[in-house]
């Protein structure tokens, strides 16, 4: 999505979420600035207006890649 910055929710601490940008830089944002259903591991897109929206497709794909890597650790 053009003009959108991608962030991954690294962790939630108190009233803040620590987000990691594509560049690797981490930033803290107050939870009220984020979608109500924000959770660790979620992909968020931030538009030019500063608003965050969930990226469900990327979140799902990221979780599937992690699960596949995890499962491969226990294969015979």
C-alpha positions as CSV (number, residue, x, y, z in Angstrom):
1,X,0.0,0.0,0.0
2,X,1.6,3.2,-1.2
3,X,2.3,5.9,1.5
4,X,1.7,3.4,4.3
5,X,4.4,2.5,6.9
6,X,4.3,-1.0,8.2
7,X,4.8,-1.8,11.9
8,X,4.8,-5.0,13.9
9,X,3.5,-4.9,17.5
10,X,6.5,-6.1,19.5
11,X,5.0,-5.8,23.0
12,X,2.4,-4.1,25.1
13,X,3.6,-2.5,28.3
14,X,1.2,-0.6,30.5
15,X,-0.7,1.9,28.4
16,X,1.7,1.7,25.5
17,X,2.5,-0.6,22.6
18,X,6.1,-0.9,21.3
19,X,6.0,-1.1,17.5
20,X,8.9,-2.1,15.3
21,X,9.1,-0.3,11.9
22,X,10.3,-1.9,8.7
23,X,13.6,0.0,9.2
24,X,14.1,-1.9,12.5
25,X,13.5,1.2,14.6
26,X,11.2,0.7,17.7
27,X,8.7,3.4,18.8
28,X,6.2,3.5,21.7
29,X,2.6,4.6,21.0
30,X,-0.2,5.1,23.5
31,X,-2.8,2.4,23.2
32,X,-5.6,4.9,22.5
33,X,-3.8,5.8,19.2
34,X,-4.0,2.1,18.1
35,X,-6.9,-0.1,17.0
36,X,-8.9,-1.5,19.9
37,X,-8.0,-5.1,19.1
38,X,-4.2,-4.5,19.0
39,X,-2.1,-7.4,20.2
40,X,1.5,-8.6,20.1
41,X,2.6,-9.9,16.7
42,X,0.0,-7.9,14.8
43,X,0.9,-6.0,11.7
44,X,-0.3,-2.4,11.6
45,X,-0.2,0.1,8.7
46,X,0.2,3.8,9.4
47,X,-1.2,6.2,6.8
48,X,0.0,9.7,6.0
49,X,-2.6,11.0,8.4
50,X,-0.9,9.1,11.3
51,X,-3.8,6.6,11.8
52,X,-3.1,3.0,12.3
53,X,-5.1,0.2,10.7
54,X,-4.6,-3.6,11.1
55,X,-3.2,-5.5,8.2
56,X,-4.9,-8.9,8.7
57,X,-3.4,-10.5,5.6
58,X,0.2,-9.8,6.6
59,X,-0.5,-10.7,10.3
60,X,-1.9,-14.1,9.1
61,X,1.0,-14.7,6.7
62,X,3.6,-13.8,9.4
63,X,1.9,-16.2,11.9
64,X,1.8,-19.0,9.3
65,X,5.6,-18.5,8.6
66,X,6.4,-18.6,12.3
67,X,4.3,-21.7,12.8
68,X,5.9,-23.5,9.9
69,X,9.4,-22.7,11.3
70,X,8.3,-23.9,14.7
71,X,6.8,-27.1,13.3
72,X,10.0,-27.8,11.3
73,X,12.0,-27.9,14.6
74,X,10.0,-30.9,15.7
75,X,10.0,-32.9,12.5
76,X,11.8,-36.2,12.5
